[in-house]
């Protein structure tokens, strides 16, 4: 399975800035039982442009290094 170049951390506030910014629409809202709603990154869509990292006001998106 291929990993996305970025990941959303638990610091995500769900503001949606990345949803609006991502040119590839790689972010998807996800409900997690017992936890606040968060976001997942679709590896098949993410190109690693890192615009989401720049726009995130909570610094909740990080670049994933290493093998993809």
PyMOL commands that set and color helices and strands:
alter all, ss='L'
color gray80, all
select helices_A, chain A and resi 17-21+51-55
alter helices_A, ss='H'
color red, helices_A
select strands_A, chain A and resi 6-8+27-32+35-41+61-63
alter strands_A, ss='S'
color yellow, strands_A
deselect
rebuild
show_as cartoon
